[in-house]
Amino acid sequence: MKNKFRKILTLLFLTFTIVCFSQNKTTEEMEWLTTETEYDGLPLYLRLPNYKNVWEYKSKYPKLICITHEFDSVKDNGLATAEYNEPLIDFDGEVVNLFDPNKSGIVILVETYGGARNYWFYITDPKFFFNTFEELKSKHSDKKLELDYRNDSDWSFIKDYPVKLYKS
């Protein structure tokens, strides 16, 4: 019974998040797709923008970055506790909207797994992004944030992801 209640609360939160972010006009009129699966015995929540054709951005954005937000309060299964997760809605919205998709980059995936939330982007200018990340980190000094960056001009991250993210 307790597990069903948690699933219902999680679905309500994800639905609320989708509605909130699909109304946010700063990153196109973005609609989000979500799914829940399991990876190595732990829940894996995925949220990705419903791009009409994500591959049209491939030549424009060859750099892959990931902002990892390590949770301060997690359950045994690696998901954030409800009390910790609820106030993250504004922060989450800020992170997914860091870039102008027509100029500097696109968000491609938000994954929640193993005590952290990973925000994956393809971008054009890493120098610009390092400044943006430092500003975000400074503004949210109460959160454990890390940055990962690599060249990925063939978009192998999307192609090799354990779950099919986008149609080829």
ABEGO torsion letter per residue (X at the ends): XAAAAAAAAAAAAAAAAAAAAAABAABEBBBBBBBBBBBGGBBBBBBBBBBABAAAAAAABABBBBBBBBBABBBAAGBBBAAAAAAAAAAAAAAAAABBAAAAEBBABBBBBGGBBBBBBBBABAAAAAAAAAAAAAABAABBBBBBBBBBAAGAAAAABABBABBX
